């Protein structure tokens, strides 16, 4: 995987990359199966996700709507829930081959970073499990005041151009050369960052990303 230098990073997406499924879908299943969500709230979440699936909502709008409903809730409760959720369900969806690739980069001396549009509360337990440092987690963050959510997202969201924005800030802070770095993802939504790194890799790619990867000669790998 090239020469080992401290300026090289390996960025890994989370949903359907290091995890073999969508964490949002998995959370709804988790809450439903444990009776921790009312039928009304379950229908609301499913309705929002359906609108996203049919193109009536984009991810930033979807996220902002869901976060708005969290206004006033305690951040500490969210952290505790996310850790329990990871240990009871999400850990079972960590892609074994994704871990193998991650460890290859670790042995090569590359800096490992988890970058995802999903909330930091989901990404943090996964990062800890994979021995990725907290400062190397780039995720969507929620605004917090006096320990409670305000109902707002920290902008820009870590999605599309926002993901590139946070990767560039991270690279500048740590002396990382993006043109010598790697990025593993499943989604065409991540095209801005894919085009910014020297070594883009399509992981179990969606149709659009697979077609683009084939045209451009980008590696296509299967993590699950």
Buried (B, 14 or more C-beta within 10 A) or exposed (E): BEEEEEBBBBBBBBBBBBBBBBBBEBBBEBBBEEEEBEEEBEEBBEEBBEBBEEEEBEBBEBBBBBBEBBEEBBBEEBBEBBBEBBEEBBEEBBBEBBBEBBEEBBEBEBBBBBBBBBBBBBBBBBBBBBEBEEEBBBBBBBBBEEEBBBBBBBEBBBBBEBBBBBBBEBBEEBEBBBEBBBBBBBBBBBBBBBEBBEBBBBBBBBEEBBEBBEEEEBEBBEBB
